[in-house]
Amino acid sequence: MAEELYEIELSVNGVPQSASAPARRLLSDFLRHDLGLTGTHVGCEHGVCGCCTVLLDGEPVRSCLIFAVSVRGRDLTTVEGLSGADGSLSPVQQAFQECHGLQCGFCTPGFLCTVTAFLRDNPSPSQEEVLEGISGNLCRCTGYQNIVKAVHRAAELS
Amino acid sequence: MTTKMFGEPIVRREDPRLLRGDGRYLDDLGHDALAAAFVRSPHAHARILDIDVGAALDVDGLVAIYTYEDLPDRLAEPLPLLIPHPALTHGRTSHVLANEVVRHVGEPIVMVVATDRYVAEDAAQLIQVHYEPLPLVVGLETALEARDLVHDDVPGNVAARLVQRTGDTAGAIAAAPHTLEFRLDFERSACMPLEGKGVYARWDAADESLRVYSSTQTSTSVRTAVAAKLDLAPTQVEVIAPDVGGGFGVKIMHPWPEEVLVPWAARLLNREVKWTEDRREHFISSAHERGQVQFVKVGFDDSGRVLGLDVTMLHDNGAYTPYGVIVPINASTQLLGPYKIPVYRCEVVCLYTNTLIVTPYRGAGRPQGVFCMERTLDRIAAHLDLDRADVRAVNLIQPDEFPYDQGLMFQDGRPLIYDSGDYPQLLDKLKNLIGWDSFPAERERAAAEGRRIGIGMGLYVEGTGAGPYEGGHVEVDSKGRVHVSTGLTSQGQGHQTVFAQIVATELGVPIEDVHVTTGDTRRFKYAVGTFASRAAVMSGNAIALAARNLRTKALRIAGEALEADPQDLEITDGIVHVRGNPTASIPLKTVAVLSNPLRYAFDEESRAATQFTIGGSDDKPPVADGEEPGLEGKDYYSPIRSTFAAGAHAAVVEVDPDTYEIAILRYAVVHDCGKVINPRIVEGQIHGGVAQGIGGALYERMAYDEHGQLLNASFMDFLMPYATEIPHIETDHLETASPLNPLGIKGAGEAGVIPVSAVIAGAIEDAEGLVIDAMPISPDQLFERRNARQSNEDHR
């Protein structure tokens, strides 16, 4: 028997989007496979690594722990929505490049979303606040030192 | 824009794409592909009695179910033993789908293909496999006792006995003024890239060709392996490594069962098929590493100079040995580090257990070897009441002793001869950086405040840039773009940047014009892969040589056009000109046009190269004898042996007297990887390596229970460090050029991770006054150790 499908309408990066998906479709899979926004990555599927972090009504959430149907009508921002319409990098993106805050780039979209929201709420954080702010995202490549540097640099650029 | 880019800390050229979310990782491809999922063994050792797929057949969206019985001949054979070695007398490999017996939890048994992954997993869940559990082997000592066997036909569970020997250690140790004997333990960990493995394949029935995308560290070798398993000519198969979300070693292992099954199914079904590994699969069905018990006997003199060293290592292979004995070879040879050990013997007993296979993880055996050596030197210092740095100093190879032959064979099958280095200077720089000599006073001050702090150090030598070869191709097109390709793959090392820096420098072109492709067999067919800190050394040099060939050709053609001696020409910012006379010049893109005499004009540039435009001599062919059309260069770099990088690390730790939490207050690294192409990228590699080392020293372990179940197979339970666990890493550098390659470079990828467990163990020992002989160590283990010592003292 075919699964029942639900029409899911929401706003992603300021653009109205819709697709139908079963109730069990994870938001991360919905974004990646139904909407084709593959910038959001999935590293653990159980909410620990933070790779799939997106902004839901502005707040960072793990898209692998949310069913797509549960965010109908909401406003989402993914990594694809962080840069300008002309492709220019946001201050956070620019700082990550300047400070070599990424290597393989797989965890990066999650960090970028997390840091974007973090700096919006706390534009000039202390070292401890930066560490706390990114302590929900795993990176296996950089050893975090340059990510921490990038957050401070992004605060300067913002 | 300067064209001298080699050595500059430029920002990475791959970043903007990755930062915008425009990366193309494996699961980002194949939007319409069918999805594969696997039924994997829940038992560590069992006989498969029956597989009942009946219930799964009704699942809407199911496309196919495959078991071992469905496999054609070649696919039904065991997977290849990739690196045979004389010591590996009982090498065993698995089947792509289990054949009667499973030997570790996670071994694939059934492949399900369906319209999407959700449906494939639904169907997989309905497949019933009946097992007869068999007695199992978990843990090195159980394996050695061999009451039960992992493989019926492997006596004693011994896959290999690998012996390294430079002389009679028993005699040397017996004759030494002092001797020590002890045991060390090093637990399992794993690479854990944030992107797991994955394969996506599409078969073109009309063309009879296969394209495979794999999240691999070696696309060329996957290509030959897939072609062999599917009975195709290599020319029918192309393999591409797209953006790869970290590797750290696990993705050099190949072909994975899924890497041949997915292309096979794609061909059979004539549909695109994709498999994306989930995190649990990665924990239980990819690979782990580390995992050794070491028994050490050492003899030394009053100054701490080692006179003889004898080590027996028990090495946990896991259930199969597809990658041979590379990890044990590295552990047993690189143990020697920067030291002169006059008489050395190491026997590695490689044992099968009913656990996941063990294949290289960043460091690839070196962390275990260095742990053994550095803990031994710390023991010697403690025994003689000498400074630990002084004991290291008396044993160091001196700068005038290179090339230094350790008298063993290395993992590339070549003699273990160090090419260059300055180890005493590394040690001095480290002592200055961390403040080694003033630390005792600091420790005393801290103790007066009730704080327990300690310092540790560790030195290592790392064989990098192992052969046999890599190649490079450089081509200038008629628009002046420079296209560079090499066969090895990238997983975040910044190859698109550093290889472009090399080409910009060698060729004299703006780096913006240089475009680098790696890991795509359509662009470069011959390669080995990215592992053993070899990419910069191997492909870097191959690309430099290719660029030099191209430059020679460009100058010759430009010389004819400018009526100048090529020796008087140089290239600046993509313009060939007479040295000292910038007006006598011709752009490289025009040289590219001239290099390729054409019949047909397809654009403005090519119009200048057609037959009726060029004219030329009537009695010479348009392409001279021995020449080829096109402005390109290709070359290979094949070293006589590995080049040896080195480094020295130190850490200061503090132990909380109440919680026993271990905090790293400072971490210092001095490293020498020869000539540096991009210091920013090298630093990044060091940081990342140290962070993985800290994970391995304090947090990460593979918790197998006695049933062979991995109890912590999730990121909730396998604790990788977050930013809050990693200290600021202080670095200093030394550049001892390698005499072995044209660019003088040595590898840097693995360096950061190698000595960390040794360093942290030494620092905790110093803080606590307790012998630390097993790593990783958690607060509760440290607490227990301290209590055990306390109760021993109370009983006296």
Interface residues (C-beta under 8 A of the other chain):
Chain A: M1 A2 E3 P22 R24 R25 R32 H33 G36 L37 T38 G39 T40 H41 V42 G43 C44 E45 H46 V48 C49 C51 T78 V79 E80 L82 S83 G87 L89 Q93 F96 Q97 E98 H100 L102 Q103 C104 G105 F106 C107 T108 P109 L112 L131 E132 I134 S135 G136 N137 L138 C139 R140 C141 T142 G143 Y144 Q145 N146 I147 V148
Chain B: V11 R12 E14 D15 P16 L18 L19 R20 G21 D22 G23 R24 Y25 D27 D28 H31 D60 D116 Y118 C191 M192 P193 L194 E195 D243 V244 G245 G246 F248 D278 R279 Q491 G492 Q493 G494 R680 I681 E683 G684 I686 H687 G688 G689 V690 A691 Q692 S714 F715 M716 M720 Y722 A723 T724 I726 H728 I729 G752
